[in-house]
Amino acid sequence: MKAPRRERREADPALSDPERLYIITGDPDGSERAALDLVTMIVSKSEPSPTVQPEQAVILRLCHAPLSVAELSAYLSLPFSVVTSLLTELLATGLIESRAPIVRATLPDRSLLEAVMHGLQKL
């Protein structure tokens, strides 16, 4: 019995076109990009206006619920650097909000919880 063959997807030439990516990110004006990493969570604050780029409008629509920068990069099929450039512009205009991912808090020490419980019982 043969193992199933994996199909190779053809790369979309428009996605790897450096001119297209340059147009999306705009002319480099020396401004610094926002400090975003792959796990930074992005949430949109408003609906896209008619003046934003199509890629930015898609980001605003996708981010009604928090999404990581890595997820956005995958959904848009754009490199991380291009997505961070788009997100930097959206952050500057106040259309999105970024935050570090929420890490589960560790539970407090059991002895501390017992001490609090005993203190409350004595009241």
Phi, psi and omega in degrees: 000128181273145175288146180297139179278137176277139178273140175268129177277139176286133178288134178287120183297333180292332182284333182259008181284114182296330179294319178297316180295325177294320180293320180297315184280343179084175181287127180294116182257011178086358179287151183274143178282155177294151180281088180242142173237183187297332184258005176295132182269137182241135178227133179279147180259343182206173177284155179291141176269164181294346184271349182280156178297155180302321179294322178291324177296321178296318178300314181297323178288321181291330190266028172297322170257148183302134175228148177280161178297325178296319178295318178298317179300319179290316181296322182274349184056043178237151177297154181305318183296323179290318180296319179295326177295315178297318181292325178299317178296318180292324177294320180296326180273353177080018181275341177228167178231139178240149177206157177291151179297149180282123179262135178300130179288143177285148180290144178294161181301140182300321181296325177294317178297320178294321179296319178294317180298314179296321177299319179291325179293331180284344181288000000 
